[in-house]
Amino acid sequence: MSFEEAEILKERAEAFLINAKRLIEEGFYDIAAFNLEQYCQLILKYKLLIKTEHIHALIH
């Protein structure tokens, strides 16, 4: 996966986080929790991709 594709994951993760904050303000806690879960999954995937890309670049 390219750096650009990883950045898309980060942007989508941040969108889930923003949406979760809005949902909490509106009292939709269950849907907010779902959005927070999606944020966590995407941001973790992003960080792992960035980390492995840096390691891969160092090796080669």
N, CA and C atoms as a LAMMPS dump frame, in Angstrom:
ITEM: TIMESTEP
0
ITEM: NUMBER OF ATOMS
180
ITEM: BOX BOUNDS ff ff ff
-5.0000000000000000e+02 5.0000000000000000e+02
-5.0000000000000000e+02 5.0000000000000000e+02
-5.0000000000000000e+02 5.0000000000000000e+02
ITEM: ATOMS id mol type element x y z
1 1 1 N 0.848 -1.17 0
2 1 2 C 0 0 0
3 1 3 C 0.891 1.23 0
4 2 1 N 0.546 2.209 -0.81
5 2 2 C 1.365 3.408 -0.925
6 2 3 C 1.101 4.369 0.234
7 3 1 N 1.992 5.336 0.342
8 3 2 C 1.84 6.365 1.371
9 3 3 C 0.547 7.138 1.151
10 4 1 N 0.202 7.405 -0.099
11 4 2 C -1.019 8.139 -0.412
12 4 3 C -2.257 7.369 0.04
13 5 1 N -2.247 6.054 -0.171
14 5 2 C -3.375 5.222 0.261
15 5 3 C -3.47 5.187 1.788
16 6 1 N -2.325 5.178 2.44
17 6 2 C -2.318 5.2 3.901
18 6 3 C -2.898 6.518 4.411
19 7 1 N -2.596 7.601 3.734
20 7 2 C -3.128 8.904 4.132
21 7 3 C -4.648 8.946 3.987
22 8 1 N -5.187 8.253 2.995
23 8 2 C -6.643 8.174 2.84
24 8 3 C -7.248 7.478 4.05
25 9 1 N -6.599 6.424 4.527
26 9 2 C -7.067 5.742 5.739
27 9 3 C -7.104 6.716 6.917
28 10 1 N -6.065 7.518 7.034
29 10 2 C -6.002 8.492 8.13
30 10 3 C -7.136 9.508 8.024
31 11 1 N -7.385 10 6.811
32 11 2 C -8.46 10.972 6.611
33 11 3 C -9.822 10.368 6.953
34 12 1 N -10.047 9.143 6.548
35 12 2 C -11.318 8.474 6.849
36 12 3 C -11.462 8.24 8.352
37 13 1 N -10.361 7.876 8.989
38 13 2 C -10.388 7.683 10.443
39 13 3 C -10.774 8.978 11.136
40 14 1 N -10.162 10.068 10.719
41 14 2 C -10.462 11.36 11.337
42 14 3 C -11.916 11.764 11.103
43 15 1 N -12.471 11.411 9.95
44 15 2 C -13.88 11.699 9.676
45 15 3 C -14.785 10.921 10.642
46 16 1 N -14.434 9.668 10.932
47 16 2 C -15.203 8.889 11.903
48 16 3 C -15.134 9.529 13.29
49 17 1 N -13.963 10.05 13.652
50 17 2 C -13.803 10.683 14.957
51 17 3 C -14.649 11.949 15.052
52 18 1 N -14.624 12.761 14.029
53 18 2 C -15.438 13.982 14.008
54 18 3 C -16.916 13.632 14.108
55 19 1 N -17.32 12.621 13.357
56 19 2 C -18.71 12.196 13.385
57 19 3 C -19.096 11.674 14.766
58 20 1 N -18.199 10.928 15.398
59 20 2 C -18.471 10.407 16.742
60 20 3 C -18.694 11.548 17.732
61 21 1 N -17.869 12.579 17.662
62 21 2 C -18.028 13.733 18.556
63 21 3 C -19.386 14.39 18.359
64 22 1 N -19.79 14.549 17.111
65 22 2 C -21.089 15.154 16.804
66 22 3 C -22.219 14.287 17.344
67 23 1 N -22.098 12.979 17.149
68 23 2 C -23.133 12.055 17.614
69 23 3 C -23.256 12.064 19.131
70 24 1 N -22.143 12.186 19.833
71 24 2 C -22.177 12.269 21.293
72 24 3 C -22.929 13.528 21.723
73 25 1 N -22.63 14.643 21.066
74 25 2 C -23.326 15.891 21.382
75 25 3 C -24.831 15.769 21.165
76 26 1 N -25.231 14.961 20.182
77 26 2 C -26.643 14.787 19.868
78 26 3 C -27.299 13.666 20.68
79 27 1 N -26.493 12.958 21.483
80 27 2 C -27.041 11.93 22.356
81 27 3 C -27.169 10.548 21.738
82 28 1 N -26.556 10.334 20.58
83 28 2 C -26.602 9.022 19.926
84 28 3 C -25.351 8.23 20.312
85 29 1 N -25.327 7.765 21.538
86 29 2 C -24.121 7.158 22.098
87 29 3 C -23.759 5.826 21.455
88 30 1 N -24.762 5.027 21.099
89 30 2 C -24.466 3.726 20.498
90 30 3 C -23.829 3.892 19.114
91 31 1 N -24.348 4.813 18.327
92 31 2 C -23.777 5.041 16.994
93 31 3 C -22.416 5.728 17.117
94 32 1 N -22.284 6.587 18.121
95 32 2 C -20.993 7.239 18.364
96 32 3 C -19.936 6.192 18.71
97 33 1 N -20.318 5.205 19.52
98 33 2 C -19.379 4.139 19.887
99 33 3 C -18.939 3.362 18.651
100 34 1 N -19.875 3.098 17.752
101 34 2 C -19.527 2.421 16.502
102 34 3 C -18.518 3.25 15.701
103 35 1 N -18.762 4.56 15.607
104 35 2 C -17.849 5.431 14.88
105 35 3 C -16.474 5.481 15.535
106 36 1 N -16.447 5.464 16.857
107 36 2 C -15.165 5.431 17.559
108 36 3 C -14.415 4.135 17.293
109 37 1 N -15.146 3.039 17.226
110 37 2 C -14.519 1.758 16.906
111 37 3 C -13.901 1.791 15.504
112 38 1 N -14.635 2.355 14.552
113 38 2 C -14.12 2.466 13.188
114 38 3 C -12.885 3.364 13.149
115 39 1 N -12.926 4.454 13.901
116 39 2 C -11.762 5.337 13.991
117 39 3 C -10.547 4.565 14.498
118 40 1 N -10.732 3.826 15.585
119 40 2 C -9.615 3.076 16.172
120 40 3 C -9.036 2.063 15.195
121 41 1 N -9.903 1.349 14.503
122 41 2 C -9.429 0.348 13.553
123 41 3 C -8.642 0.992 12.41
124 42 1 N -9.169 2.072 11.854
125 42 2 C -8.496 2.705 10.718
126 42 3 C -7.202 3.388 11.122
127 43 1 N -7.192 4.063 12.271
128 43 2 C -5.974 4.762 12.687
129 43 3 C -4.89 3.759 13.059
130 44 1 N -5.282 2.615 13.627
131 44 2 C -4.305 1.569 13.92
132 44 3 C -3.72 1.008 12.63
133 45 1 N -4.571 0.74 11.673
134 45 2 C -4.104 0.236 10.381
135 45 3 C -3.16 1.255 9.732
136 46 1 N -3.523 2.522 9.791
137 46 2 C -2.675 3.592 9.238
138 46 3 C -1.302 3.587 9.91
139 47 1 N -1.291 3.568 11.232
140 47 2 C -0.011 3.617 11.955
141 47 3 C 0.849 2.39 11.665
142 48 1 N 0.225 1.226 11.576
143 48 2 C 0.977 0.016 11.246
144 48 3 C 1.557 0.095 9.832
145 49 1 N 0.779 0.598 8.896
146 49 2 C 1.275 0.737 7.52
147 49 3 C 2.445 1.706 7.442
148 50 1 N 2.318 2.837 8.12
149 50 2 C 3.399 3.829 8.117
150 50 3 C 4.649 3.233 8.744
151 51 1 N 4.492 2.543 9.86
152 51 2 C 5.627 1.946 10.565
153 51 3 C 6.312 0.889 9.691
154 52 1 N 5.523 0.018 9.082
155 52 2 C 6.122 -1.038 8.258
156 52 3 C 6.748 -0.47 6.992
157 53 1 N 6.179 0.605 6.44
158 53 2 C 6.781 1.236 5.269
159 53 3 C 8.141 1.831 5.619
160 54 1 N 8.241 2.451 6.811
161 54 2 C 9.526 3.012 7.24
162 54 3 C 10.553 1.903 7.434
163 55 1 N 10.138 0.804 8.036
164 55 2 C 11.051 -0.32 8.249
165 55 3 C 11.471 -0.905 6.891
166 56 1 N 10.509 -1.059 6.003
167 56 2 C 10.794 -1.599 4.677
168 56 3 C 11.786 -0.683 3.929
169 57 1 N 11.604 0.622 4.054
170 57 2 C 12.5 1.572 3.392
171 57 3 C 13.921 1.483 3.975
172 58 1 N 14.03 1.257 5.263
173 58 2 C 15.339 1.134 5.888
174 58 3 C 16.071 -0.127 5.456
175 59 1 N 15.308 -1.205 5.246
176 59 2 C 15.904 -2.477 4.87
177 59 3 C 16.408 -2.424 3.432
178 60 1 N 15.666 -1.77 2.573
179 60 2 C 16.031 -1.74 1.143
180 60 3 C 16.682 -0.477 0.802
